[in-house]
Amino acid sequence: MQPSYIEHIGIAVSKLDEVIPYYEQILGTKCYSIEEVADQKVRTAFFKVGQTKIELLEPTCPESTIAKWLEKNPRGGVHHIAFNVDDVQAALTECEENGIQLIDKTPRKGAENLNIGFLHPKSTHGVLTEQCEQPK
């Protein structure tokens, strides 16, 4: 399944409040949404750059995958890239049929009510890759 565009680039940060002003200044736009995704143990902040979004990810507890990632990368940085697809389940199935290791075999809800599924970086040349489907 071919992605239609880059949905967002996820950037891990320790503290949203310290990083949001930088992105507002450098992008020349305001953060348009801050949301907690409880099951993923993160708070997110979004910026729009054309059709693509920048998603800042702050862990809400030490067990968060973002907190664990930040332990290895204390300065933060690019965590993942997300592509928009028409059908995330079909995209995950196609990836698995082509030998790509999945983190999510079925879609789950992500920030902004997107249906999402992650591909394991062991199968994507080290880049954590997210498939996103817009809510219908």
C-alpha positions in Angstrom: 0.0 0.0 0.0 1.5 3.3 -1.1 1.4 6.2 1.4 -0.2 9.4 0.2 1.9 11.7 2.2 4.1 12.1 5.4 1.4 12.4 8.1 3.9 13.5 10.8 7.4 13.3 12.2 7.5 12.3 15.9 10.1 14.0 18.0 10.8 12.8 21.6 11.3 15.5 24.2 11.6 15.5 28.0 9.4 18.5 28.6 6.8 19.9 26.2 6.7 23.3 27.9 10.5 23.8 27.3 10.4 22.8 23.7 7.1 24.2 22.3 8.4 27.8 22.3 11.4 26.8 20.1 9.1 25.1 17.5 6.7 28.0 17.6 9.6 30.4 16.8 11.4 28.2 14.2 8.2 27.2 12.4 6.5 30.6 12.7 3.2 29.0 13.9 1.6 28.1 17.2 1.1 24.7 18.6 -2.5 23.9 17.7 -3.1 20.9 20.0 -1.8 19.3 23.2 -3.2 15.9 24.0 -2.6 13.0 26.4 -2.7 9.5 24.9 -3.1 7.6 28.2 -2.6 4.1 26.8 0.7 5.1 25.2 1.8 7.1 28.3 2.6 10.3 26.4 1.5 13.9 26.0 1.7 15.2 22.5 1.9 18.6 21.0 1.2 19.3 17.3 2.4 21.8 14.7 1.3 22.0 11.1 3.9 22.6 8.3 2.0 22.4 5.0 0.3 19.0 5.0 2.8 17.5 7.4 2.7 17.7 11.1 5.4 17.8 13.7 4.4 15.8 16.8 6.3 16.4 20.0 6.1 13.4 22.4 6.7 13.8 26.2 6.5 10.7 28.5 4.0 10.8 31.3 5.7 8.1 33.3 9.0 6.2 33.5 7.4 3.1 31.9 6.6 5.0 28.7 8.3 3.8 25.6 9.3 7.5 25.0 10.8 7.6 28.5 12.9 4.5 27.7 13.9 6.0 24.4 15.0 9.2 26.1 17.1 7.2 28.5 19.2 6.1 25.5 18.9 9.5 23.8 18.8 12.1 26.6 18.9 15.1 24.2 15.7 13.9 22.5 15.4 13.8 18.7 13.5 12.2 15.9 11.6 9.2 17.2 9.6 8.1 14.2 8.1 9.0 10.8 4.5 8.4 10.1 2.9 7.9 6.7 -0.8 8.4 5.8 -2.4 5.3 4.2 -6.0 4.7 3.2 -6.4 1.5 5.2 -3.9 0.9 8.0 -5.0 -2.8 8.5 -4.3 -3.5 4.8 -1.0 -1.7 5.0 0.1 -3.7 8.1 -1.0 -7.0 6.4 0.9 -6.1 3.2 4.0 -5.2 5.2 3.9 -8.5 7.1 3.4 -10.5 3.9 6.5 -8.8 2.6 8.6 -9.9 5.6 8.5 -6.7 7.6 8.3 -7.2 11.4 5.3 -5.5 12.9 4.9 -4.0 16.4 1.2 -3.8 15.9 -0.6 -6.6 14.0 -3.9 -4.7 14.3 -4.5 -0.9 14.3 -4.9 1.0 17.6 -6.0 4.5 18.4 -3.3 7.2 18.5 -3.3 10.9 19.0 -5.8 13.0 17.0 -8.0 9.9 16.9 -5.9 8.3 14.1 -5.9 4.6 13.5 -2.2 3.7 13.8 0.2 0.7 13.5 3.9 0.6 13.9 6.6 -1.3 12.0 9.6 -2.5 13.9 12.8 -0.6 13.2 14.7 -4.0 12.9 12.8 -4.4 9.6 12.9 -0.8 8.4 16.6 0.0 8.4 16.5 1.5 11.9 13.6 3.9 11.4 10.5 3.4 13.6 7.8 3.7 11.0 4.1 4.4 11.7 1.2 3.8 9.4 -1.7 6.2 10.0 -5.3 6.2 8.8 -7.5 9.3 9.1 -10.7 8.8 11.1 -13.7 8.2 8.9 
